[in-house]
Amino acid sequence: MRIRLPFLGYFIFGLFLFYLFLLWQFPYTQTKRAMVEAFEETLPLTLSIGQVRPSFPVSLRLENIRISSASLSFQVPDLILTPHLHGFLIGETDLAIGDSKNSSRLLARFRQEKRKNYLSLRLNQTEIQASSPKKGFSFLLRLSGEGSMQWEGEDVEKGNGQVWALLERSEVQGAQISEAPLLLTLFHTLRTEGQLKEGIIRVKRLEASGKETRFSLPKDFQFPIRGGNPLDWASLFHLPSQKE
């Protein structure tokens, strides 16, 4: 025992030093850049991540995440990325993604086996702060829902998946509330259910409601991810202003 205890202590100390070395050498900047590039290549949005840093024991913490379009900016909760070590040891990507403060509000998993990719997502009253710096208004979004998707290689648009979601909006605030898009101020909740199959999105349900207004699309409305222009979705939230 006198021989084994010191040896065990040296071994544990060596592992600790190796762990610190990995944390010090990990390419945090390159990882952040790769995440941003992959996101922006897939979606017509801009992603910014304030910081990527370690989270004990083998996780990554993403802080100050913001997703932006031409007119709106969305502050996403800080996230924790945790790899499943067994998958990485056999050459497969397997990541769990959760809200850093409350994992029950946001939980996702991404797996990559050979050329097949799998993504699942569950949201429970996830809070997202939305704002328009240019027009000076802001509001809070609460998002609940579930979704799953699978695709091969880089052909995301040819994947198959399904999703349902409930989106609830707080009151619009700011000095220039009148500058907010009309439809944004009319509706407080949005319910949707859809399916993606071979590049075609099939909207089974899309309903928006406010205090005095309701809106819904016909059931089984379909449109391709790329090509064609059956509906200008941006126009729903960016109505032209009317001059008196």
GULUMVEX-909537 format. One line per 8 residues: number of its first residue (from 0); for each residue x, y, z of N, C-alpha, C. Coordinates in Angstrom, 1 decimal. Layout:
BEGIN
NUM	X,Y,Z,X,Y,Z,X,Y,Z ~ ...
This chain:
BEGIN
0	0.8,-1.2,0.0,0.0,0.0,0.0,0.9,1.3,0.0 ~ 2.0,1.2,0.7,2.9,2.4,0.8,3.4,2.7,-0.6 ~ 3.6,1.7,-1.4,4.1,1.9,-2.8,3.0,2.4,-3.7 ~ 1.8,1.7,-3.6,0.7,2.0,-4.6,0.1,3.4,-4.3 ~ 0.0,3.8,-3.1,-0.6,5.1,-2.9,0.1,6.3,-3.5 ~ 1.4,6.4,-3.3,2.2,7.4,-4.0,2.1,7.4,-5.5 ~ 2.1,6.1,-6.1,2.0,6.0,-7.5,0.7,6.4,-8.0 ~ -0.4,6.1,-7.3,-1.7,6.5,-7.6,-1.9,8.1,-7.6
8	-1.2,8.6,-6.6,-1.3,10.1,-6.4,-0.5,10.8,-7.6 ~ 0.6,10.2,-8.0,1.3,10.8,-9.1,0.5,10.7,-10.4 ~ -0.2,9.5,-10.6,-1.0,9.3,-11.8,-2.1,10.3,-11.9 ~ -2.8,10.5,-10.8,-3.9,11.4,-10.7,-3.4,12.8,-11.0 ~ -2.3,13.2,-10.4,-1.7,14.5,-10.6,-1.3,14.7,-12.1 ~ -0.8,13.6,-12.7,-0.4,13.7,-14.1,-1.6,13.9,-15.0 ~ -2.7,13.2,-14.7,-4.0,13.4,-15.5,-4.5,14.8,-15.3 ~ -4.4,15.3,-14.1,-4.8,16.7,-13.9,-4.0,17.7,-14.7
16	-2.7,17.5,-14.8,-1.8,18.4,-15.6,-2.2,18.3,-17.0 ~ -2.4,17.0,-17.5,-2.8,16.8,-18.9,-4.1,17.5,-19.2 ~ -5.1,17.4,-18.3,-6.4,18.1,-18.4,-6.2,19.6,-18.6 ~ -5.3,20.2,-17.7,-5.1,21.6,-17.8,-4.4,22.0,-19.1 ~ -3.5,21.1,-19.6,-2.9,21.4,-20.9,-3.9,21.4,-22.0 ~ -4.8,20.5,-22.0,-5.8,20.4,-23.0,-6.7,21.7,-23.0 ~ -7.1,22.1,-21.8,-7.9,23.4,-21.7,-7.1,24.6,-22.2 ~ -5.8,24.6,-22.0,-5.0,25.7,-22.4,-4.8,25.7,-23.9
24	-4.6,24.5,-24.5,-4.3,24.4,-25.9,-5.6,24.3,-26.8 ~ -6.7,24.2,-26.2,-7.9,24.0,-27.0,-8.2,25.3,-27.9 ~ -8.5,25.1,-29.2,-8.6,26.2,-30.2,-10.0,26.9,-30.0 ~ -10.2,27.6,-29.0,-11.5,28.3,-28.7,-11.9,29.2,-29.8 ~ -10.9,30.1,-30.3,-11.2,31.0,-31.3,-11.6,30.4,-32.6 ~ -10.8,29.3,-33.0,-11.1,28.6,-34.3,-12.5,27.9,-34.2 ~ -12.8,27.4,-33.0,-14.1,26.7,-32.8,-15.2,27.7,-33.0 ~ -15.1,28.8,-32.4,-16.1,29.9,-32.5,-16.3,30.3,-34.0
32	-15.2,30.5,-34.7,-15.2,30.8,-36.1,-15.9,29.8,-36.9 ~ -15.6,28.5,-36.7,-16.2,27.4,-37.4,-17.7,27.3,-37.2 ~ -18.2,27.5,-36.0,-19.6,27.5,-35.7,-20.3,28.6,-36.4 ~ -19.7,29.8,-36.4,-20.4,31.0,-37.1,-20.4,30.7,-38.6 ~ -19.4,30.2,-39.2,-19.3,29.9,-40.6,-20.4,28.9,-41.0 ~ -20.4,27.8,-40.2,-21.4,26.7,-40.5,-22.8,27.2,-40.4 ~ -23.1,28.0,-39.4,-24.5,28.6,-39.3,-24.8,29.5,-40.4 ~ -24.0,30.4,-40.8,-24.3,31.4,-41.8,-24.3,30.8,-43.2
40	-23.6,29.6,-43.4,-23.7,29.0,-44.7,-25.0,28.2,-44.9 ~ -25.7,27.9,-43.7,-26.9,27.1,-43.8,-28.1,28.0,-43.8 ~ -28.1,29.1,-43.0,-29.2,30.0,-42.9,-28.9,31.4,-43.3 ~ -29.9,32.2,-43.9,-29.6,33.6,-44.3,-29.7,34.5,-43.1 ~ -28.9,34.2,-42.1,-28.9,35.0,-40.9,-27.5,35.2,-40.4 ~ -27.3,36.2,-39.5,-25.9,36.4,-39.0,-25.8,36.0,-37.6 ~ -24.8,35.2,-37.2,-24.5,34.7,-35.9,-23.3,35.4,-35.3 ~ -23.4,35.8,-34.0,-22.2,36.3,-33.3,-22.2,35.6,-31.9
48	-21.0,35.2,-31.5,-20.8,34.5,-30.2,-19.8,35.4,-29.5 ~ -20.1,35.9,-28.3,-19.2,36.7,-27.6,-18.0,35.9,-27.1 ~ -18.2,34.7,-26.6,-17.1,34.0,-26.0,-17.4,32.5,-26.0 ~ -16.3,31.7,-26.3,-16.4,30.3,-26.1,-15.3,29.9,-25.1 ~ -15.7,29.3,-24.0,-14.8,28.9,-22.9,-15.1,27.6,-22.3 ~ -14.2,27.0,-21.6,-14.4,25.6,-21.0,-15.4,25.6,-19.9 ~ -16.1,24.5,-19.7,-17.0,24.3,-18.6,-16.8,22.9,-18.1 ~ -16.5,22.8,-16.8,-16.1,21.5,-16.2,-17.1,20.4,-16.4
56	-16.8,19.2,-16.7,-15.4,18.8,-17.0,-14.9,18.8,-18.4 ~ -15.8,18.5,-19.4,-15.4,18.5,-20.8,-16.3,19.2,-21.7 ~ -17.1,20.2,-21.2,-18.0,20.9,-22.0,-17.5,22.2,-22.4 ~ -18.2,22.8,-23.4,-17.9,24.2,-23.8,-19.1,25.1,-23.5 ~ -18.8,26.3,-23.1,-19.9,27.3,-22.8,-19.8,28.4,-23.8 ~ -21.0,28.6,-24.5,-21.1,29.7,-25.4,-21.9,30.8,-24.8 ~ -21.2,32.0,-24.8,-21.9,33.1,-24.1,-22.1,34.3,-25.1 ~ -23.1,35.1,-24.7,-23.5,36.2,-25.5,-23.8,35.9,-26.9
64	-24.8,35.0,-27.2,-25.1,34.6,-28.5,-26.2,35.5,-29.1 ~ -26.0,35.9,-30.3,-26.9,36.8,-30.9,-27.1,36.4,-32.4 ~ -28.4,36.3,-32.8,-28.7,35.9,-34.2,-29.5,37.1,-34.7 ~ -29.1,37.6,-35.9,-29.6,38.8,-36.5,-30.0,38.7,-37.9 ~ -31.1,39.4,-38.2,-31.5,39.5,-39.6,-31.3,41.0,-40.0 ~ -31.9,41.4,-41.1,-31.7,42.8,-41.6,-32.4,43.8,-40.7 ~ -33.4,43.3,-39.9,-34.2,44.3,-39.2,-34.3,43.9,-37.7 ~ -34.1,42.6,-37.3,-34.3,42.2,-35.9,-33.1,41.5,-35.4
72	-32.8,41.6,-34.1,-31.7,40.9,-33.5,-32.3,40.1,-32.3 ~ -31.8,38.9,-32.1,-32.3,37.9,-31.1,-31.2,37.5,-30.2 ~ -31.4,37.8,-28.9,-30.4,37.4,-27.9,-30.8,36.0,-27.4 ~ -30.0,35.0,-27.7,-30.2,33.6,-27.3,-29.6,33.3,-25.9 ~ -30.2,32.4,-25.1,-29.6,32.1,-23.8,-28.2,31.5,-24.0 ~ -27.3,31.7,-23.1,-26.0,31.0,-23.1,-26.2,29.5,-23.1 ~ -25.3,28.8,-23.9,-25.5,27.4,-24.1,-24.3,26.6,-23.6 ~ -24.6,25.3,-23.3,-23.5,24.4,-22.9,-23.5,23.3,-23.9
80	-22.3,23.0,-24.5,-22.1,21.9,-25.5,-21.3,20.8,-24.8 ~ -21.9,19.7,-24.7,-21.3,18.5,-24.0,-21.1,17.4,-25.0 ~ -19.9,17.0,-25.3,-19.7,15.8,-26.2,-19.9,14.5,-25.5 ~ -20.5,13.5,-26.2,-20.6,12.2,-25.7,-19.3,11.5,-26.1 ~ -18.5,11.2,-25.1,-17.1,10.7,-25.4,-17.1,9.4,-26.1 ~ -18.1,8.5,-25.9,-18.1,7.3,-26.5,-18.2,7.4,-28.0 ~ -19.0,8.3,-28.5,-19.2,8.6,-29.9,-17.9,9.1,-30.5 ~ -17.3,10.0,-29.8,-16.0,10.6,-30.4,-14.9,9.6,-30.5
88	-14.9,8.7,-29.5,-13.8,7.6,-29.5,-13.9,6.7,-30.7 ~ -15.2,6.5,-31.2,-15.3,5.6,-32.4,-15.5,6.4,-33.7 ~ -15.2,7.7,-33.6,-15.2,8.5,-34.8,-16.5,9.1,-35.2 ~ -17.4,9.2,-34.3,-18.7,9.8,-34.5,-18.9,11.1,-33.7 ~ -19.6,12.1,-34.3,-19.9,13.4,-33.6,-21.2,13.2,-32.9 ~ -21.2,13.5,-31.6,-22.4,13.3,-30.8,-22.3,14.4,-29.7 ~ -23.2,15.4,-29.8,-23.2,16.6,-29.0,-24.5,16.8,-28.3 ~ -24.5,17.1,-27.0,-25.8,17.5,-26.3,-25.6,19.0,-26.1
96	-26.7,19.8,-26.3,-26.8,21.2,-26.2,-27.9,21.6,-25.3 ~ -27.5,22.4,-24.3,-28.5,22.8,-23.3,-28.4,24.2,-22.8 ~ -29.4,24.8,-22.2,-29.4,26.1,-21.6,-28.5,26.0,-20.4 ~ -27.5,26.9,-20.3,-26.5,26.9,-19.3,-27.1,27.1,-17.9 ~ -28.3,27.8,-17.8,-28.9,28.1,-16.5,-30.1,27.1,-16.2 ~ -30.7,26.6,-17.2,-31.8,25.7,-17.0,-32.0,24.7,-18.1 ~ -31.4,23.5,-18.0,-31.4,22.6,-19.1,-32.8,22.1,-19.5 ~ -33.8,22.2,-18.6,-35.1,21.8,-18.9,-35.8,22.8,-19.9
104	-35.3,24.0,-20.1,-35.9,24.9,-21.0,-35.4,24.7,-22.4 ~ -34.2,24.2,-22.6,-33.7,24.0,-24.0,-32.7,22.8,-23.9 ~ -33.1,21.8,-24.8,-32.2,20.6,-24.8,-32.2,20.1,-26.3 ~ -31.0,20.0,-26.8,-30.9,19.5,-28.2,-29.8,18.5,-28.3 ~ -29.8,17.7,-29.3,-28.7,16.7,-29.5,-28.4,16.6,-31.0 ~ -27.2,16.6,-31.4,-26.7,16.4,-32.7,-25.8,15.2,-32.8 ~ -26.1,14.3,-33.8,-25.3,13.1,-34.0,-24.9,13.0,-35.5 ~ -23.7,12.6,-35.7,-23.3,12.3,-37.1,-22.6,11.0,-37.1
112	-23.2,10.1,-37.9,-22.7,8.7,-38.1,-22.4,8.5,-39.6 ~ -21.1,8.4,-39.9,-20.7,8.4,-41.2,-21.2,9.6,-42.0 ~ -22.1,9.5,-43.0,-22.6,10.6,-43.7,-24.0,11.0,-43.3 ~ -24.5,10.4,-42.3,-25.9,10.7,-41.8,-25.8,11.6,-40.6 ~ -26.7,12.6,-40.6,-26.8,13.6,-39.5,-28.2,13.5,-38.9 ~ -28.2,13.7,-37.6,-29.5,13.6,-36.8,-29.5,14.8,-35.9 ~ -30.6,15.5,-35.8,-30.8,16.6,-34.9,-32.1,16.6,-34.3 ~ -32.1,16.7,-32.9,-33.4,16.8,-32.2,-33.4,18.0,-31.3
120	-34.5,18.6,-31.0,-34.6,19.8,-30.2,-35.9,19.8,-29.4 ~ -35.8,20.2,-28.2,-37.0,20.4,-27.3,-36.9,21.7,-26.6 ~ -37.9,22.5,-26.6,-37.9,23.8,-26.0,-39.1,23.9,-25.0 ~ -38.9,24.5,-23.9,-40.0,24.6,-22.9,-39.9,26.0,-22.3 ~ -40.7,26.9,-22.9,-40.7,28.3,-22.4,-39.3,29.0,-22.5 ~ -38.6,28.7,-23.5,-37.3,29.3,-23.7,-37.5,30.8,-24.0 ~ -36.7,31.6,-23.3,-36.9,33.1,-23.4,-35.8,33.6,-24.4 ~ -36.3,34.4,-25.3,-35.4,35.0,-26.3,-35.7,36.5,-26.3
128	-34.7,37.4,-26.1,-34.9,38.8,-26.2,-34.7,39.3,-27.6 ~ -35.8,39.9,-28.2,-35.7,40.4,-29.5,-35.7,41.9,-29.5 ~ -35.0,42.5,-30.4,-35.0,44.0,-30.5,-34.6,44.5,-31.9 ~ -34.9,45.7,-32.1,-34.6,46.4,-33.4,-33.8,47.6,-33.0 ~ -32.5,47.6,-33.0,-31.7,48.7,-32.6,-31.9,49.9,-33.5 ~ -32.2,49.7,-34.8,-32.4,50.8,-35.7,-33.7,51.6,-35.4 ~ -34.7,50.8,-35.1,-36.0,51.4,-34.9,-36.5,51.6,-33.5 ~ -35.6,51.1,-32.5,-35.8,51.4,-31.1,-37.0,50.8,-30.4
136	-37.2,49.5,-30.7,-38.3,48.8,-30.0,-37.7,47.4,-29.6 ~ -38.3,46.8,-28.6,-37.9,45.4,-28.2,-39.1,44.7,-27.6 ~ -38.9,43.3,-27.5,-40.0,42.5,-26.9,-39.4,41.2,-26.5 ~ -40.0,40.4,-25.7,-39.6,39.1,-25.2,-40.4,38.0,-25.9 ~ -39.7,37.0,-26.3,-40.3,35.8,-26.9,-40.2,34.6,-26.0 ~ -41.2,33.8,-25.9,-41.2,32.6,-25.2,-41.5,31.5,-26.2 ~ -40.6,30.5,-26.3,-40.8,29.5,-27.3,-40.8,28.1,-26.7 ~ -41.8,27.3,-27.1,-42.0,25.9,-26.7,-42.2,25.1,-28.0
144	-41.7,23.8,-27.9,-41.9,23.0,-29.1,-40.9,21.8,-29.1 ~ -41.1,21.0,-30.1,-40.2,19.9,-30.4,-40.0,19.7,-31.9 ~ -38.8,19.3,-32.2,-38.5,19.1,-33.6,-37.4,18.0,-33.8 ~ -37.4,17.4,-34.9,-36.3,16.4,-35.3,-36.1,16.5,-36.8 ~ -34.8,16.2,-37.1,-34.5,16.2,-38.5,-33.3,15.3,-38.8 ~ -33.2,14.7,-40.0,-32.1,13.9,-40.4,-31.8,14.2,-41.9 ~ -30.5,14.2,-42.2,-30.1,14.4,-43.6,-28.7,13.8,-43.8 ~ -28.3,13.7,-45.1,-27.1,13.0,-45.4,-26.1,14.1,-45.9
152	-24.8,14.0,-45.5,-23.8,14.9,-45.9,-24.1,16.3,-45.7 ~ -24.0,17.1,-46.7,-24.3,18.6,-46.6,-25.6,18.9,-47.2 ~ -26.4,17.9,-47.6,-27.7,18.2,-48.3,-28.8,18.4,-47.3 ~ -28.6,19.5,-46.5,-29.6,19.8,-45.5,-31.0,20.1,-46.1 ~ -31.0,20.7,-47.2,-32.3,21.0,-47.9,-33.1,19.8,-48.3 ~ -32.4,18.7,-48.4,-33.0,17.4,-48.9,-33.3,16.5,-47.7 ~ -33.2,17.0,-46.5,-33.4,16.2,-45.3,-34.9,16.0,-45.0 ~ -35.2,15.2,-44.0,-36.5,14.9,-43.6,-36.7,15.2,-42.1
160	-37.8,15.9,-41.7,-38.0,16.2,-40.3,-39.4,16.7,-40.1 ~ -39.6,17.0,-38.8,-40.9,17.5,-38.4,-40.7,18.4,-37.2 ~ -41.7,19.3,-37.0,-41.6,20.3,-35.9,-43.0,20.8,-35.5 ~ -43.1,21.1,-34.2,-44.3,21.8,-33.8,-43.8,22.9,-32.8 ~ -44.4,24.0,-32.8,-43.9,25.1,-31.9,-45.0,26.1,-31.5 ~ -44.9,26.6,-30.4,-45.7,27.7,-29.8,-44.9,28.9,-29.5 ~ -45.2,30.0,-30.1,-44.4,31.2,-29.9,-45.3,32.3,-29.2 ~ -44.9,32.8,-28.1,-45.6,33.8,-27.4,-44.8,35.1,-27.2
168	-45.4,36.2,-27.5,-44.7,37.5,-27.5,-45.2,38.4,-26.3 ~ -44.3,39.1,-25.7,-44.7,40.1,-24.7,-45.1,41.4,-25.4 ~ -45.5,42.4,-24.6,-45.8,43.7,-25.2,-44.6,44.3,-25.8 ~ -44.8,45.0,-26.9,-43.7,45.7,-27.6,-43.4,46.9,-26.8 ~ -42.1,47.1,-26.5,-41.7,48.3,-25.7,-40.7,49.1,-26.5 ~ -40.6,50.4,-26.1,-39.6,51.3,-26.7,-40.1,52.6,-27.1 ~ -39.2,53.5,-27.3,-39.6,54.9,-27.6,-40.3,55.0,-29.0 ~ -40.1,54.1,-29.9,-40.6,54.2,-31.2,-41.4,52.9,-31.6
176	-42.4,52.6,-30.7,-43.2,51.4,-30.9,-44.0,51.5,-32.3 ~ -44.3,52.7,-32.7,-45.0,52.9,-33.9,-44.2,52.5,-35.1 ~ -42.8,52.3,-35.0,-42.0,51.9,-36.1,-42.0,50.3,-36.2 ~ -42.6,49.6,-35.2,-42.6,48.2,-35.3,-43.5,47.7,-36.4 ~ -43.2,46.6,-37.1,-44.1,46.1,-38.2,-45.5,45.9,-37.7 ~ -46.5,46.2,-38.5,-47.9,46.1,-38.1,-48.3,44.7,-37.6 ~ -47.9,43.7,-38.4,-48.3,42.3,-38.0,-47.7,41.9,-36.7 ~ -46.5,42.4,-36.4,-45.8,42.1,-35.1,-46.6,42.6,-33.9
184	-47.2,43.8,-34.1,-48.0,44.3,-33.0,-49.4,43.8,-32.9 ~ -49.9,43.2,-34.0,-51.3,42.6,-34.0,-51.4,41.3,-33.3 ~ -50.3,40.4,-33.4,-50.4,39.1,-33.0,-49.5,38.8,-31.8 ~ -50.0,38.1,-30.8,-49.3,37.8,-29.6,-48.8,36.3,-29.5 ~ -49.5,35.4,-30.2,-49.1,34.0,-30.2,-49.1,33.5,-31.6 ~ -48.2,32.5,-31.8,-48.1,31.8,-33.1,-48.0,30.3,-32.9 ~ -48.8,29.6,-33.5,-48.8,28.1,-33.4,-48.5,27.5,-34.7 ~ -47.6,26.6,-34.8,-47.3,26.0,-36.1,-46.9,24.6,-36.0
192	-47.1,23.8,-37.0,-46.7,22.4,-37.1,-46.4,22.2,-38.6 ~ -45.2,21.6,-38.8,-44.8,21.4,-40.2,-43.9,20.2,-40.3 ~ -43.6,19.9,-41.6,-42.9,18.7,-42.0,-42.0,19.1,-43.2 ~ -40.7,18.5,-43.1,-39.8,18.7,-44.2,-39.5,17.4,-44.8 ~ -39.7,17.3,-46.2,-39.4,16.0,-46.9,-38.9,16.3,-48.2 ~ -37.6,15.9,-48.5,-37.0,16.0,-49.8,-37.0,17.4,-50.3 ~ -36.7,18.4,-49.5,-36.6,19.8,-49.9,-37.9,20.5,-49.9 ~ -39.0,19.9,-49.6,-40.3,20.6,-49.6,-40.8,20.7,-48.1
200	-41.2,21.9,-47.7,-41.7,22.2,-46.4,-43.3,22.1,-46.5 ~ -43.9,21.3,-45.7,-45.3,21.2,-45.7,-45.8,21.8,-44.4 ~ -46.5,22.9,-44.4,-47.1,23.5,-43.2,-48.5,22.9,-42.9 ~ -48.5,22.1,-41.9,-49.8,21.5,-41.5,-50.7,22.5,-40.7 ~ -50.0,23.4,-40.0,-50.8,24.3,-39.2,-49.9,25.6,-39.0 ~ -50.5,26.7,-39.2,-49.9,28.0,-38.9,-51.0,29.0,-38.5 ~ -51.1,29.3,-37.3,-52.1,30.2,-36.7,-51.5,31.2,-35.9 ~ -51.9,32.5,-36.1,-51.5,33.6,-35.3,-52.7,34.3,-34.7
208	-52.6,34.7,-33.4,-53.8,35.3,-32.8,-53.3,36.5,-31.9 ~ -54.2,37.5,-31.8,-54.0,38.7,-31.0,-55.2,38.9,-30.2 ~ -55.3,40.1,-29.6,-56.4,40.5,-28.8,-57.7,40.6,-29.6 ~ -57.6,41.1,-30.9,-58.8,41.3,-31.7,-58.6,40.7,-33.1 ~ -57.5,40.0,-33.3,-57.2,39.5,-34.7,-56.8,38.0,-34.7 ~ -57.1,37.4,-35.8,-56.7,36.0,-36.0,-56.2,35.8,-37.4 ~ -55.3,34.9,-37.6,-54.8,34.7,-39.0,-54.4,33.2,-39.1 ~ -54.6,32.6,-40.2,-54.2,31.2,-40.4,-54.0,30.9,-41.9
216	-53.0,30.0,-42.2,-52.8,29.6,-43.5,-53.6,28.4,-43.8 ~ -53.9,28.1,-45.1,-54.6,26.9,-45.4,-53.8,25.7,-45.0 ~ -54.4,24.6,-44.6,-53.7,23.4,-44.2,-53.0,22.8,-45.3 ~ -51.9,22.1,-45.0,-51.0,21.4,-46.0,-50.5,22.4,-47.1 ~ -50.2,23.6,-46.6,-49.5,24.6,-47.5,-48.1,24.1,-47.8 ~ -47.6,24.1,-49.0,-46.3,23.6,-49.3,-45.5,24.6,-50.1 ~ -44.2,24.6,-49.8,-43.3,25.4,-50.6,-41.9,24.8,-50.5 ~ -41.0,25.0,-51.6,-39.7,24.4,-51.5,-38.7,25.3,-50.7
224	-37.7,24.7,-50.1,-36.7,25.5,-49.4,-35.9,26.4,-50.4 ~ -35.6,25.8,-51.5,-34.8,26.6,-52.5,-35.6,26.6,-53.8 ~ -35.6,27.7,-54.5,-36.3,27.7,-55.8,-37.7,28.1,-55.6 ~ -38.3,28.8,-56.6,-39.7,29.2,-56.5,-39.8,30.3,-55.4 ~ -41.0,31.0,-55.5,-41.3,32.1,-54.5,-42.8,32.1,-54.3 ~ -43.3,31.1,-53.7,-44.8,31.0,-53.5,-45.3,32.1,-52.5 ~ -44.4,32.5,-51.6,-44.9,33.4,-50.5,-43.7,34.2,-50.0 ~ -43.8,35.5,-50.0,-42.7,36.3,-49.5,-42.9,36.4,-48.0
232	-42.2,35.5,-47.2,-42.4,35.5,-45.8,-42.0,36.8,-45.1 ~ -40.9,37.5,-45.7,-40.5,38.7,-45.1,-41.5,39.8,-45.1 ~ -42.4,39.8,-46.1,-43.4,40.8,-46.2,-44.4,40.7,-45.1 ~ -44.6,39.5,-44.5,-45.5,39.4,-43.4,-45.1,40.3,-42.2 ~ -43.9,40.6,-42.1,-43.4,41.3,-40.9,-42.8,42.6,-41.3 ~ -42.8,43.0,-42.6,-42.2,44.3,-43.0,-43.2,44.9,-44.0 ~ -44.3,45.3,-43.5,-45.3,46.0,-44.4,-44.8,47.4,-44.7 ~ -45.0,47.8,-46.0,-44.6,49.2,-46.3,-45.4,50.2,-45.5
240	-44.7,51.3,-45.1,-45.4,52.3,-44.3,-46.3,53.2,-45.3 ~ -47.4,53.6,-44.7,-48.4,54.4,-45.5,-48.3,55.9,-45.1 ~ -48.2,56.7,-46.1,-48.1,58.1,-45.9,-49.5,58.8,-45.9 ~ -49.7,59.6,-44.9,-51.0,60.3,-44.8,-51.1,61.5,-45.8
